[in-house]
Every structure is written in structure tokens, then in C-alpha cells.
Amino acid sequence: MRHPLFAICAATLLSTAYAAEPFALKSPDFAHKGKLNDKHVYTGFGCTGGNTSPALA
């Protein structure tokens, strides 16, 4: 095999992806597929908002 490091990395990535559990993140501050309220928008880079992090569960 010409590239044993590539084979090792590929095997590691594939086994890690297979073993991963589903991940869910919920927040009472915004609806499913909805937009964030202006109070949660970053203030900077031309954006203006409240710069407040939404609650996450």
C-alpha cells in the first residue's frame, strides 16, 4: 500500500462516524425552522441586535 497513513485516517473517520449518536438541540427562544429574534442577533460586522445568547437545552 502506497499511503498507509491515508488508510489509517480513513478507517478512523469511518468508524467514528458509524459510532456517533444522534444529536438534538432545542431552545424555547425560537420556533422550529423559525428565525431568531433580534435580541439574539450579534452586534457587529454590520449587524445590530441584542447580542444575547438563546437558552439551549
N, CA, C and O of each residue as an XYZ file, in Angstrom:
228
protein
N       0.850     -1.177      0.000
C       0.000      0.000      0.000
C       0.893      1.236      0.000
O       1.830      1.332      0.792
N       0.603      2.163     -0.875
C       1.461      3.336     -1.014
C       1.221      4.390      0.055
O       2.141      5.121      0.422
N       0.015      4.474      0.552
C      -0.312      5.512      1.529
C      -0.966      4.899      2.772
O      -2.183      4.985      2.934
N      -0.172      4.288      3.642
C      -0.772      3.656      4.823
C      -1.412      4.668      5.771
O      -2.387      4.345      6.450
N      -0.881      5.879      5.824
C      -1.464      6.894      6.708
C      -2.879      7.253      6.254
O      -3.769      7.439      7.084
N      -3.087      7.349      4.947
C      -4.413      7.636      4.424
C      -5.391      6.530      4.821
O      -6.519      6.817      5.221
N      -4.976      5.292      4.717
C      -5.839      4.159      5.066
C      -6.193      4.189      6.555
O      -7.334      3.914      6.924
N      -5.242      4.513      7.393
C      -5.487      4.581      8.837
C      -6.460      5.712      9.158
O      -7.389      5.530      9.944
N      -6.248      6.881      8.550
C      -7.136      8.026      8.782
C      -8.550      7.733      8.287
O      -9.522      8.049      8.973
N      -8.673      7.141      7.120
C      -9.987      6.817      6.569
C     -10.722      5.826      7.471
O     -11.912      5.994      7.735
N     -10.029      4.811      7.937
C     -10.651      3.820      8.819
C     -11.098      4.455     10.132
O     -12.160      4.117     10.655
N     -10.305      5.358     10.659
C     -10.648      6.040     11.910
C     -11.881      6.914     11.729
O     -12.788      6.891     12.561
N     -11.920      7.686     10.643
C     -13.061      8.559     10.394
C     -14.337      7.764     10.162
O     -15.395      8.138     10.668
N     -14.257      6.691      9.419
C     -15.443      5.885      9.146
C     -15.970      5.218     10.407
O     -17.183      5.163     10.613
N     -15.087      4.714     11.247
C     -15.536      4.058     12.471
C     -16.111      5.071     13.452
O     -17.043      4.747     14.189
N     -15.580      6.281     13.477
C     -16.097      7.324     14.362
C     -17.481      7.773     13.907
O     -18.369      7.958     14.739
N     -17.680      7.951     12.614
C     -18.976      8.382     12.095
C     -20.038      7.308     12.342
O     -21.194      7.635     12.611
N     -19.669      6.067     12.256
C     -20.615      4.982     12.467
C     -21.046      4.900     13.932
O     -22.192      4.552     14.218
N     -20.148      5.213     14.854
C     -20.423      5.083     16.283
C     -21.111      6.312     16.872
O     -21.532      6.288     18.028
N     -21.229      7.387     16.090
C     -21.806      8.628     16.613
C     -23.288      8.462     16.912
O     -24.018      7.816     16.160
N     -23.717      9.048     18.005
C     -25.120      9.017     18.392
C     -25.828     10.255     17.848
O     -25.172     11.267     17.599
N     -27.147     10.205     17.656
C     -27.885     11.382     17.193
C     -27.737     12.527     18.195
O     -27.628     12.309     19.401
N     -27.735     13.739     17.672
C     -27.566     14.929     18.492
C     -28.767     15.844     18.265
O     -29.105     16.155     17.123
N     -29.406     16.271     19.343
C     -30.545     17.178     19.248
C     -30.315     18.372     20.160
O     -29.836     18.234     21.286
N     -30.662     19.533     19.658
C     -30.525     20.768     20.427
C     -31.841     21.526     20.314
O     -32.350     21.741     19.214
N     -32.386     21.927     21.451
C     -33.672     22.626     21.476
C     -33.524     23.941     22.212
O     -32.635     24.111     23.047
N     -34.417     24.873     21.885
C     -34.418     26.163     22.556
C     -35.842     26.700     22.630
O     -36.578     26.656     21.644
N     -36.229     27.204     23.796
C     -37.551     27.831     23.898
C     -37.574     29.230     23.271
O     -38.642     29.833     23.161
N     -36.421     29.751     22.862
C     -36.343     31.115     22.335
C     -36.664     31.241     20.848
O     -36.820     32.358     20.354
N     -36.768     30.126     20.118
C     -37.165     30.232     18.717
C     -37.872     28.956     18.275
O     -37.658     27.879     18.830
N     -38.717     29.106     17.264
C     -39.531     28.001     16.773
C     -38.746     27.149     15.775
O     -37.755     27.600     15.200
N     -39.203     25.916     15.582
C     -38.594     25.013     14.606
C     -38.627     25.650     13.218
O     -39.687     26.055     12.741
N     -37.488     25.736     12.588
C     -37.310     26.355     11.272
C     -37.699     27.829     11.260
O     -37.972     28.397     10.203
N     -37.724     28.439     12.429
C     -38.047     29.857     12.522
C     -36.785     30.708     12.563
O     -35.671     30.185     12.557
N     -36.966     31.990     12.603
C     -35.841     32.923     12.671
C     -35.614     33.362     14.110
O     -36.541     33.368     14.921
N     -34.393     33.723     14.415
C     -34.076     34.239     15.743
C     -34.643     35.639     15.915
O     -34.717     36.416     14.963
N     -35.034     35.941     17.119
C     -35.496     37.266     17.476
C     -34.304     38.227     17.413
O     -33.161     37.799     17.577
N     -34.554     39.511     17.179
C     -33.473     40.497     17.093
C     -32.630     40.562     18.368
O     -31.466     40.959     18.316
N     -33.202     40.179     19.502
C     -32.409     40.235     20.736
C     -31.287     39.198     20.724
O     -30.350     39.299     21.516
N     -31.368     38.187     19.825
C     -30.342     37.157     19.744
C     -29.369     37.369     18.588
O     -28.505     36.526     18.345
N     -29.500     38.482     17.878
C     -28.611     38.786     16.758
C     -27.328     39.428     17.291
O     -27.361     40.253     18.204
N     -26.192     39.027     16.697
C     -24.888     39.566     17.089
C     -24.806     41.052     16.742
O     -25.288     41.476     15.691
N     -24.204     41.828     17.615
C     -23.959     43.232     17.339
C     -22.520     43.379     16.868
O     -21.593     43.351     17.678
N     -22.335     43.533     15.592
C     -21.023     43.679     14.996
C     -21.037     43.222     13.548
O     -21.984     42.567     13.112
N     -20.000     43.561     12.803
C     -19.874     43.201     11.388
C     -21.077     43.702     10.592
O     -21.518     43.037      9.655
N     -21.608     44.860     10.952
C     -22.733     45.440     10.235
C     -24.089     44.980     10.724
O     -25.109     45.439     10.209
N     -24.134     44.097     11.692
C     -25.404     43.610     12.247
C     -25.688     44.325     13.563
O     -24.770     44.675     14.305
N     -26.958     44.532     13.836
C     -27.332     45.148     15.106
C     -28.407     44.299     15.764
O     -29.405     43.935     15.140
N     -28.190     43.999     17.004
C     -29.138     43.179     17.746
C     -28.836     43.273     19.223
O     -28.001     44.067     19.656
N     -29.521     42.458     19.979
C     -29.339     42.467     21.432
C     -28.113     41.732     21.909
O     -27.694     41.902     23.053
N     -27.513     40.892     21.025
C     -26.285     40.187     21.351
C     -26.452     39.300     22.580
O     -25.541     39.184     23.399
N     -27.636     38.668     22.703
C     -27.944     37.803     23.829
C     -28.035     36.359     23.340
O     -28.686     36.087     22.331
N     -27.404     35.458     24.030
C     -27.454     34.054     23.641
C     -28.813     33.450     23.951
O     -29.384     33.722     25.007
N     -29.347     32.620     23.033
C     -30.622     31.955     23.328
C     -30.418     30.834     24.342
O     -29.324     30.283     24.458
N     -31.471     30.505     25.070
C     -31.415     29.382     26.002
C     -31.352     28.095     25.194
O     -32.093     27.940     24.223
N     -30.488     27.178     25.577
C     -30.333     25.903     24.880
C     -30.561     24.748     25.835
O     -30.164     24.800     26.999
N     -31.198     23.715     25.336
C     -31.449     22.535     26.154
C     -31.175     21.279     25.350
O     -31.329     20.171     25.864
